[in-house]
Amino acid sequence: MKIIFQEADGTIIREEVISEEESTAMLTNMVDITEWITNAAREKARRRIDDIVTRSGRGSKHTDQATKLSIIADLKTEKSPLMQSAKAKESEMMREK
């Protein structure tokens, strides 16, 4: 199985291959690999959105989804430190050492 990660504009970010053996092993514990991967990514995003919105003071995990996404967009536009990427945080930590 080949998994292709791409931006909405079609730009390919990364390609990964899951071997037949890995796929077979995974299917002993799940019905659909792609559905599991999609659910895992969406759940991670949901938790991060809830955390960022709550820490911003502009909402909570109980805020409706459309408002939460608007808050995230606003924070990104404002270049809020809450929106700093993990990669940027890691680079900053390495420079401080």
N, C-alpha and C positions, 0 to 999 in steps of 0.2 A: 504494500500500500504506500502510495506517495502522498504526502501532505504538502500542499503549497500554501504558504502564507503570503498574501498580497494586500496592498493598499486598495482602497475603494477605487482608485483610478486605474487599477490593473498592474501597477508596478510590483513585481515579485520581490519580496523581502527575503524569503528563505524557502528552501525546499528540504524536506526530511523524508527519509524512507523508513518505514516500519517493516521489518522482515516478515516473511511468512510465519516463521516460528513465533516471533513477538505477537503478531496478529492473532495467531491461533491461541496462544496463551491468554491474551487479553479477552478473547471471546469466551473463555471459560468463566469469566466473571462479569461480563456485560453483553448486552444484546447487540449493540451497535457502537462501534468505535468512534465514528464521526459524531454521533449524537453525544457521546460521553465527553469528547474533547470540546464540543461546542458548549455543552452545559457547564463544564469546568471553567472555561474562559468567561462565560457570562456571569457565573456565580462569583468569580474573582472580581470582575468589574463591578458587580452589584455591591459587594462588601467594601471595595475601595471608594466607590461613589458615596455610600452611606457614611463612611469614615470622614471623607473630605468635606462633605456637606455639613456634617455635625461639627467638625473642628473649625469650620469657617464661621460658625455662629449664625448662618443664614437659613438653617433648616435642621432636620433630623432624619433618622431612618424612616420616620412616619410621614415625611413630606412626600407628596405625589411625585411620580417618576418624571413627568414633564418638567416640573419645577426644579427637581434635582439636576436634570440634564442642563437646564438653563443656568443654574448656579455654577455648574462645572464649566460651561462655556464662558461665563462671565469671569470666573477666576482665572481661566486660561488667558483671556484677553487682557486682564489686569496684571498678568505675569505674577500671580500670587505664589509665594514660596510653597504653598500647599500643592501646587501643580508641578513642582520640580520633579523631573524624572529620576527614577532609581539610578540610572546610569550617571546622571549629573551628580547626584548625591554621593555615589561611590567615588567619582573622580575628585570631588571636593575633599572627601575623607582621605584619599591617597595623598593629596597635596598637603594636607595638614600634618601628615606623619613626618 
